[in-house]
Amino acid sequence: MTTAAVLDERARREPHGPGIADERRDLDNAALASTVTAVAARFTAAGLGRGDVLAIMLPNRVELVTSMFAAWRLGAAVTPVDPALTAHEARHQIGGAAAALVVADDAAAEKLRGSGRRIIRVDEITSPARPERPVPVSSAPGSPALLIYTSGTTGRPKCVVLDHANITAAAERVVASLDMDRDTRCLLVLPLTQVNGIVVGVVSPLSAGGSTFVADRFDPNTFWATVERARPTFFSAVSTVYALLVARPGSQSDTRNLRYAVSGAAPMPPALIREFEQRYGVPVVEGYGTSECTACCTANPLHGLRKPGTVGLPLPDIDVAVVDPDGTLLPAGVIGEVVVRGPTVMRGYLGRPEESGRTLRGGWLHTGDAGRFDQDGYLMLVDRLSDLIVRGGENIYPRDIEEVLCAHPAVLEAAVVGRPDPAVGHQPVAFVVFRPGRSAAPDDLVDHCRAALAPYQVPSEVYVDEALPKNPVGKIVKPVLRARLRSQDMSVPSR
């Protein structure tokens, strides 16, 4: 069964069961299936068909999900467009994906005015008329499903092509590893412009017979009130979200329905995992994946040993290895590049055959992440290879320094980048954000690192910021910090 056919089966099996909801609408299974069919008919009338591309430029809401499934029903691919993009950026993405049709709200439509793209306003598909004739499912496992743009934390975003077989394979593994069933309910706080939000937050729960509540956005001040109202059994978030939640003052929140929380996109400091679990009594299941492998390839087991500081074990039928620059497999304990192969690996980058060839060489997806396996087969991510700092011939992985800084009671978040140095190559420089009501002298933070790290790992400078630059998913964008170092546009330096 392709992803597009899941909703029909749900409506037949349990028509009045919970489906998808947000703050404005709540669709049971029958209403979800009929709405998707009606939206598909509206798209057909607008000229969208098999092999075309639909762009969706909306914030998180039910209509983004129904539009996505409607396009898939027609055999069209979807490219989600972040509504926070500038007009130039949005037009570049939509044009690059060759989208035949765009779903947009008023703000997005204004950005696209004069672009020559045919636009359907979101109000037109909120309660569409029932079609006179059935709209059959036209997608196939090998047909493109998502043209998803990478987060751009290391450079210009690339368009990843994922087909329906990729989406189905990823959802099957997420469902199995997280024990999803008809009682599963996801609180979606990650943006639906990224594959994690789509696969982990929507497709997987729906494929398991469960449901999803779509939050407009993450707000630490209202998050637990939303949890109490929506009664999810899990939510998926990034390290930044957990840091904001543990920094939030106030009494214990109602977490009775939550079975677990999922962390992905970037490694989560072990100290933060422990603090969240102790405060809220909810286990954190940390996993790993990239857009290029449909958001998942490893996960800590829900039942069994979870190791904070690792991203768990390879998922079934997904091979994960660590290799040296020549592609030779490395043994446990040795750091190298993380590579992946299996049914979740992308078809390639849209319009970039040379880059696709470099990334998919030797039968493996080369992730660009550095990592190592421990003796039990758990993967530990060390850093992005591009973030490696070489100081006087010694390799420094920023994450080692960041974890030490985050263990300081005053530090909420930390990021470390290299500053060019003519004498030693590069010097590690740290940026930190303090917890509310806490502070520390930069020199004290350097001393804190000196007590836990080798001398060559100790940051030469520490800068205090109110916030670190992040992409829409919440991952820290280190190129911005490097640019600030180059321009000397700094906040409060250590020395």
C-alpha positions as CSV (number, residue, x, y, z in Angstrom):
1,M,0.0,0.0,0.0
2,T,1.4,3.4,-1.0
3,T,1.3,6.3,1.4
4,A,-1.5,7.9,-0.6
5,A,-3.8,5.0,0.0
6,V,-3.4,4.9,3.8
7,L,-6.3,7.4,4.4
8,D,-8.8,5.3,2.5
9,E,-8.1,2.2,4.6
10,R,-8.3,4.2,7.8
11,A,-11.8,5.6,6.8
12,R,-13.0,2.1,5.9
13,R,-11.7,0.5,9.1
14,E,-12.6,3.2,11.7
15,P,-14.5,6.1,10.1
16,H,-15.1,8.0,13.3
17,G,-11.6,7.5,14.8
18,P,-9.4,10.5,15.4
19,G,-7.4,11.6,12.3
20,I,-5.7,15.0,12.1
21,A,-6.4,18.2,14.0
22,D,-5.1,21.7,14.8
23,E,-6.4,24.7,16.7
24,R,-9.0,25.4,14.0
25,R,-10.2,22.0,12.7
26,D,-10.5,18.4,13.9
27,L,-11.0,15.8,11.2
28,D,-11.9,12.2,12.0
29,N,-10.8,9.4,9.6
30,A,-13.8,9.7,7.3
31,A,-13.6,13.5,7.2
32,L,-9.9,13.4,6.5
33,A,-10.2,10.9,3.6
34,S,-13.2,12.8,2.0
35,T,-11.4,16.1,2.4
36,V,-8.3,14.8,0.8
37,T,-10.3,13.4,-2.1
38,A,-12.1,16.7,-2.6
39,V,-8.9,18.7,-2.5
40,A,-7.4,16.3,-5.1
41,A,-10.4,17.0,-7.3
42,R,-9.8,20.8,-6.9
43,F,-6.1,20.3,-7.8
44,T,-7.1,18.3,-10.9
45,A,-9.4,21.1,-12.0
46,A,-6.4,23.5,-11.6
47,G,-4.3,21.3,-13.9
48,L,-2.2,19.3,-11.4
49,G,-1.7,15.7,-12.4
50,R,0.6,12.7,-12.3
51,G,4.3,13.6,-12.4
52,D,3.7,17.3,-11.6
53,V,4.9,19.1,-8.5
54,L,2.8,20.9,-5.9
55,A,4.4,23.6,-3.8
56,I,2.8,24.2,-0.4
57,M,3.7,27.5,1.3
58,L,1.8,27.4,4.6
59,P,2.6,27.4,8.3
60,N,1.8,24.3,10.2
61,R,-2.0,23.6,9.9
62,V,-4.4,20.8,8.8
63,E,-4.6,22.1,5.2
64,L,-0.9,21.5,4.7
65,V,-1.4,17.8,5.5
66,T,-4.6,17.5,3.4
67,S,-2.9,19.2,0.4
68,M,0.1,16.9,0.7
69,F,-2.0,13.7,0.7
70,A,-4.2,15.1,-2.1
71,A,-1.1,15.7,-4.3
72,W,0.1,12.2,-3.5
73,R,-3.3,10.8,-4.5
74,L,-2.9,12.3,-7.9
75,G,0.7,11.0,-8.4
76,A,2.2,14.5,-7.9
77,A,5.2,15.3,-5.8
78,V,5.2,17.9,-3.0
79,T,7.7,20.6,-2.2
80,P,7.0,22.3,1.2
81,V,8.1,25.9,1.2
82,D,8.9,27.7,4.5
83,P,6.5,30.7,4.7
84,A,9.3,32.6,6.5
85,L,11.4,32.7,3.4
86,T,11.8,35.9,1.5
87,A,10.0,36.4,-1.8
88,H,13.3,35.8,-3.6
89,E,14.1,32.6,-1.7
90,A,10.5,31.2,-2.1
91,R,10.5,31.9,-5.8
92,H,13.9,30.3,-6.2
93,Q,12.7,27.1,-4.4
94,I,9.4,26.9,-6.2
95,G,11.1,27.5,-9.6
96,G,13.8,25.0,-8.9
97,A,11.3,22.3,-8.2
98,A,9.3,23.3,-11.3
99,A,6.1,23.4,-9.3
100,A,3.0,23.6,-11.5
101,L,0.7,24.8,-8.7
102,V,1.1,26.6,-5.3
103,V,-1.1,26.4,-2.2
104,A,-0.6,29.6,-0.2
105,D,-2.2,31.7,2.5
106,D,-2.5,35.5,2.0
107,A,0.9,36.3,3.2
108,A,2.6,33.8,1.0
109,A,0.5,34.7,-2.0
110,E,1.6,38.3,-1.6
111,K,5.3,37.2,-1.7
112,L,4.6,35.3,-4.9
113,R,2.5,37.9,-6.6
114,G,3.8,38.5,-10.2
115,S,5.8,35.2,-10.2
116,G,3.6,33.7,-12.9
117,R,2.8,30.7,-10.7
118,R,-0.8,29.5,-10.4
119,I,-1.9,29.9,-6.8
120,I,-4.8,28.3,-4.9
121,R,-5.6,30.1,-1.7
122,V,-5.8,28.0,1.4
123,D,-9.5,29.1,2.0
124,E,-10.4,27.3,-1.2
125,I,-9.3,23.9,0.1
126,T,-10.5,24.2,3.7
127,S,-14.0,22.9,3.1
128,P,-13.9,21.9,-0.6
129,A,-17.0,20.6,-2.4
130,R,-17.3,16.8,-2.7
131,P,-16.3,15.7,-6.2
132,E,-18.9,14.2,-8.5
133,R,-16.7,11.3,-9.4
134,P,-14.1,9.3,-7.3
135,V,-10.5,10.4,-7.5
136,P,-8.4,7.2,-7.7
137,V,-4.9,6.8,-6.2
138,S,-2.4,7.3,-9.0
139,S,0.9,7.2,-7.1
140,A,3.4,4.3,-7.3
141,P,6.2,3.2,-4.9
142,G,8.9,4.5,-7.3
143,S,7.3,7.9,-8.1
144,P,8.6,11.0,-6.4
145,A,6.7,12.0,-3.2
146,L,8.8,14.8,-1.6
147,L,11.2,17.4,-3.0
148,I,12.5,18.4,0.4
149,Y,15.0,21.2,0.8
150,T,17.8,20.6,3.3
151,S,18.1,22.8,6.3
152,G,21.1,24.8,4.9
153,T,23.1,24.7,8.2
154,T,26.4,24.0,6.2
155,G,25.7,25.9,3.0
156,R,23.2,26.5,0.2
157,P,20.1,24.2,0.7
158,K,19.8,21.2,-1.7
159,C,16.6,19.6,-2.9
160,V,16.4,16.0,-1.9
161,V,14.2,13.7,-4.0
162,L,12.3,11.1,-1.9
163,D,9.9,8.6,-3.5
164,H,6.9,6.8,-2.0
165,A,9.0,3.7,-1.3
166,N,11.4,5.9,0.8
167,I,8.5,7.4,2.8
168,T,6.8,4.0,3.3
169,A,10.1,2.3,4.4
170,A,10.9,5.2,6.9
171,A,7.4,5.2,8.3
172,E,7.4,1.4,8.8
173,R,10.6,1.6,10.8
174,V,9.5,4.6,12.9
175,V,6.2,2.8,13.7
176,A,8.0,-0.4,14.7
177,S,10.8,1.3,16.7
178,L,8.4,3.5,18.6
179,D,5.6,0.9,19.1
180,M,3.0,3.1,17.4
181,D,-0.5,1.8,17.1
182,R,-4.1,3.1,16.9
183,D,-3.8,4.7,20.4
184,T,-0.7,6.7,19.3
185,R,-1.3,10.5,19.2
186,C,1.5,12.8,18.1
187,L,1.8,16.5,19.1
188,L,3.6,18.0,16.1
189,V,5.7,21.0,16.9
190,L,8.4,20.6,14.2
191,P,7.8,22.4,10.9
192,L,6.1,20.5,8.1
193,T,8.6,22.0,5.7
194,Q,11.1,19.3,6.9
195,V,11.1,15.6,6.5
196,N,11.2,14.8,10.2
197,G,7.9,16.6,10.8
198,I,6.3,15.0,7.9
199,V,7.5,11.4,8.4
200,V,7.8,11.1,12.2
201,G,5.0,13.6,13.1
202,V,2.3,12.8,10.4
203,V,2.9,9.8,8.1
204,S,4.1,7.3,10.8
205,P,1.2,7.9,13.3
206,L,-1.4,7.8,10.6
207,S,0.1,4.7,9.0
208,A,-0.1,3.0,12.5
209,G,-3.8,3.9,12.8
210,G,-3.0,6.8,15.2
211,S,-3.6,10.5,15.0
212,T,-1.8,13.8,15.0
213,F,-2.4,17.2,16.6
214,V,-0.7,20.0,14.6
215,A,0.6,22.9,16.7
216,D,1.0,26.2,14.9
217,R,4.5,26.6,16.3
218,F,6.5,25.7,19.4
219,D,6.1,28.2,22.3
220,P,7.7,27.1,25.6
221,N,5.2,29.3,27.5
222,T,2.1,27.5,26.0
223,F,3.6,24.0,25.2
224,W,2.4,22.2,28.3
225,A,-1.0,23.7,28.1
226,T,-1.2,22.3,24.6
227,V,0.0,18.9,25.9
228,E,-2.8,18.9,28.5
229,R,-5.4,19.9,25.8
230,A,-4.3,17.6,23.0
231,R,-3.3,14.6,25.2
232,P,-0.5,13.3,22.9
233,T,1.3,10.1,23.6
234,F,4.5,11.5,22.2
235,F,6.1,14.5,20.6
236,S,9.3,14.9,18.5
237,A,11.6,17.8,18.9
238,V,15.1,19.0,18.6
239,S,17.7,19.8,21.4
240,T,16.8,23.5,21.4
241,V,13.2,22.7,22.3
242,Y,14.2,20.6,25.2
243,A,16.6,23.2,26.4
244,L,13.9,25.8,26.5
245,L,11.5,23.5,28.3
246,V,13.9,22.7,31.1
247,A,14.8,26.4,31.4
248,R,11.1,27.2,31.9
249,P,10.2,28.1,35.5
250,G,7.0,26.8,37.0
251,S,5.4,23.8,38.6
252,Q,5.3,20.2,37.2
253,S,3.2,19.8,34.1
254,D,0.6,17.2,33.3
255,T,2.5,14.5,31.4
256,R,0.3,11.5,32.2
257,N,-0.5,10.7,28.5
258,L,3.1,11.0,27.3
259,R,4.8,7.7,26.8
260,Y,8.0,9.2,25.5
261,A,9.6,12.1,23.7
262,V,11.7,11.8,20.5
263,S,14.9,13.8,19.9
264,G,16.5,14.1,16.5
265,A,18.0,16.4,13.9
266,A,21.1,17.2,16.0
267,P,22.7,15.4,19.0
268,M,21.3,16.2,22.4
269,P,23.7,16.7,25.3
270,P,23.4,13.8,27.8
271,A,23.1,16.3,30.7
272,L,20.0,17.9,29.0
273,I,18.4,14.4,28.4
274,R,18.9,13.5,32.1
275,E,17.5,16.9,33.3
276,F,14.4,16.7,31.1
277,E,13.7,13.1,32.1
278,Q,14.2,13.9,35.8
279,R,12.0,17.0,35.7
280,Y,9.1,15.7,33.6
281,G,9.3,12.0,34.1
282,V,9.1,11.3,30.3
283,P,11.9,9.2,28.7
284,V,13.7,10.7,25.7
285,V,14.3,8.4,22.7
286,E,17.2,9.9,20.7
287,G,17.7,8.9,17.1
288,Y,19.5,10.0,14.0
289,G,18.7,10.6,10.4
290,T,19.1,13.1,7.6
291,S,16.8,14.4,4.9
292,E,18.8,12.2,2.5
293,C,17.8,9.0,4.4
294,T,14.2,10.1,5.0
295,A,14.8,11.2,8.6
296,C,15.7,7.9,10.1
297,C,18.5,5.3,10.2
298,T,19.3,4.7,13.9
299,A,17.4,5.0,17.2
300,N,17.8,4.2,20.8
301,P,15.5,1.3,21.7
302,L,12.2,2.3,23.4
303,H,12.4,-1.0,25.3
304,G,15.9,-1.8,26.3
305,L,19.1,0.1,27.0
306,R,19.0,3.8,26.0
307,K,22.4,5.4,26.0
308,P,22.4,9.2,26.4
309,G,25.2,10.6,24.2
310,T,24.5,8.1,21.5
311,V,21.9,8.0,18.7
312,G,21.2,4.3,19.2
313,L,21.3,1.3,17.0
314,P,20.8,0.9,13.2
315,L,17.1,0.3,12.4
316,P,16.1,-3.0,10.7
317,D,17.4,-3.5,7.2
318,I,19.3,-0.2,7.3
319,D,23.1,-0.6,7.1
320,V,25.0,2.1,9.0
321,A,28.8,2.1,9.0
322,V,31.8,4.4,9.7
323,V,34.5,4.7,7.0
324,D,37.8,6.5,6.5
325,P,38.3,8.9,3.6
326,D,39.1,6.0,1.2
327,G,35.8,4.3,2.1
328,T,37.4,1.6,4.2
329,L,35.1,0.3,7.0
330,L,36.4,1.3,10.4
331,P,36.1,-0.8,13.6
332,A,34.3,0.2,16.8
333,G,35.9,3.1,18.6
334,V,37.4,4.7,15.6
335,I,36.0,8.0,14.3
336,G,35.2,8.3,10.6
337,E,32.4,9.4,8.3
338,V,28.9,7.9,8.9
339,V,27.5,6.2,5.8
340,V,24.1,4.7,5.3
341,R,22.4,2.3,2.8
342,G,19.0,0.8,2.7
343,P,15.4,1.5,1.5
344,T,15.2,5.0,3.1
345,V,18.1,6.5,1.1
346,M,17.1,9.2,-1.4
347,R,17.0,9.0,-5.1
348,G,19.4,12.0,-5.4
349,Y,19.5,15.7,-5.4
350,L,17.2,17.4,-7.9
351,G,19.2,18.8,-10.8
352,R,22.6,18.1,-9.2
353,P,23.9,14.9,-10.8
354,E,27.6,15.5,-9.8
355,E,26.7,16.2,-6.2
356,S,24.4,13.2,-6.1
357,G,27.2,11.0,-7.4
358,R,29.6,12.3,-4.7
359,T,27.1,11.8,-1.9
360,L,25.9,8.4,-3.1
361,R,29.2,6.9,-4.1
362,G,30.2,3.3,-3.5
363,G,26.7,2.2,-2.8
364,W,26.5,4.3,0.3
365,L,25.0,7.6,1.3
366,H,27.8,9.7,2.7
367,T,26.3,11.8,5.4
368,G,29.1,14.3,6.0
369,D,28.7,13.5,9.8
370,A,31.6,12.2,11.8
371,G,30.9,9.4,14.3
372,R,32.0,6.1,15.9
373,F,30.4,3.0,17.2
374,D,30.8,1.8,20.7
375,Q,31.5,-1.8,21.6
376,D,27.7,-2.5,21.9
377,G,27.0,-1.2,18.4
378,Y,25.5,2.2,19.4
379,L,26.4,5.1,17.2
380,M,27.9,8.2,18.7
381,L,27.9,11.3,16.5
382,V,31.0,13.4,17.0
383,D,30.2,16.3,14.6
384,R,29.9,17.5,11.1
385,L,33.1,16.8,9.2
386,S,32.9,20.3,8.0
387,D,32.9,21.6,11.6
388,L,36.2,19.8,12.5
389,I,38.7,22.1,14.0
390,V,42.4,21.4,13.6
391,R,44.6,23.1,16.2
392,G,48.3,22.5,16.0
393,G,47.8,19.2,14.3
394,E,45.2,18.0,16.8
395,N,41.7,17.2,15.7
396,I,39.0,19.0,17.8
397,Y,35.3,18.0,17.6
398,P,33.2,21.0,18.7
399,R,30.6,18.7,20.2
400,D,33.0,17.6,22.9
401,I,33.5,21.2,24.0
402,E,29.8,22.0,23.7
403,E,28.8,19.1,26.0
404,V,31.2,20.3,28.7
405,L,29.9,23.9,28.4
406,C,26.2,22.7,28.6
407,A,27.1,20.8,31.8
408,H,27.8,24.1,33.5
409,P,24.8,25.1,35.6
410,A,24.5,28.6,34.0
411,V,24.7,27.5,30.3
412,L,21.5,26.7,28.3
413,E,23.1,26.3,24.9
414,A,26.6,26.4,23.4
415,A,28.1,26.3,19.9
416,V,31.8,26.1,19.1
417,V,33.5,27.0,15.8
418,G,37.0,27.5,14.6
419,R,38.7,30.9,14.2
420,P,41.7,30.9,11.7
421,D,45.0,31.3,13.5
422,P,48.3,31.6,11.5
423,A,50.3,29.9,14.2
424,V,48.2,26.8,14.9
425,G,45.7,26.6,12.1
426,H,42.5,27.3,14.0
427,Q,41.4,28.1,17.5
428,P,38.1,26.9,19.0
429,V,35.8,29.8,19.9
430,A,32.6,29.2,22.0
431,F,29.3,31.0,21.9
432,V,26.9,30.5,24.9
433,V,23.4,31.4,25.9
434,F,22.7,31.5,29.6
435,R,19.7,30.0,31.4
436,P,17.1,32.6,32.6
437,G,18.4,34.2,35.8
438,R,21.8,32.7,35.5
439,S,25.2,34.0,34.4
440,A,28.9,33.3,34.6
441,A,32.0,35.2,33.7
442,P,33.5,34.0,30.3
443,D,36.8,33.3,32.1
444,D,35.0,31.0,34.5
445,L,33.6,29.1,31.6
446,V,37.1,28.7,30.1
447,D,38.3,27.4,33.5
448,H,35.3,25.0,33.6
449,C,36.4,23.6,30.2
450,R,40.0,23.5,31.3
451,A,39.0,21.2,34.2
452,A,37.3,18.7,31.8
453,L,39.2,18.9,28.5
454,A,42.6,18.4,27.1
455,P,44.6,21.7,26.8
456,Y,44.3,21.8,23.1
457,Q,40.5,21.5,23.3
458,V,40.0,24.5,25.6
459,P,38.3,27.4,23.8
460,S,40.5,30.4,23.4
461,E,37.5,32.7,23.7
462,V,33.9,32.6,25.0
463,Y,31.2,34.9,23.8
464,V,27.9,35.4,25.5
465,D,24.8,35.8,23.3
466,E,21.1,36.3,24.0
467,A,20.3,33.7,21.3
468,L,22.2,31.5,18.8
469,P,21.3,31.6,15.0
470,K,19.1,28.7,14.1
471,N,17.3,27.4,11.0
472,P,13.5,26.7,11.0
473,V,14.0,23.3,12.5
474,G,16.0,24.7,15.5
475,K,19.5,23.5,14.5
476,I,22.3,26.0,15.1
477,V,23.6,27.5,11.9
478,K,27.4,27.6,12.5
479,P,28.3,29.4,9.2
480,V,26.6,32.5,10.6
481,L,28.9,32.3,13.7
482,R,32.0,31.9,11.5
483,A,30.9,34.9,9.5
484,R,30.6,36.9,12.7
485,L,34.1,35.9,13.7
486,R,35.4,37.0,10.4
487,S,33.6,40.4,10.6
488,Q,34.4,40.8,14.3
489,D,30.7,41.6,14.9
490,M,30.8,40.1,18.4
491,S,28.9,40.3,21.7
492,V,30.7,40.1,25.0
493,P,34.1,38.4,24.6
494,S,36.0,36.5,27.2
495,R,39.2,38.4,26.8
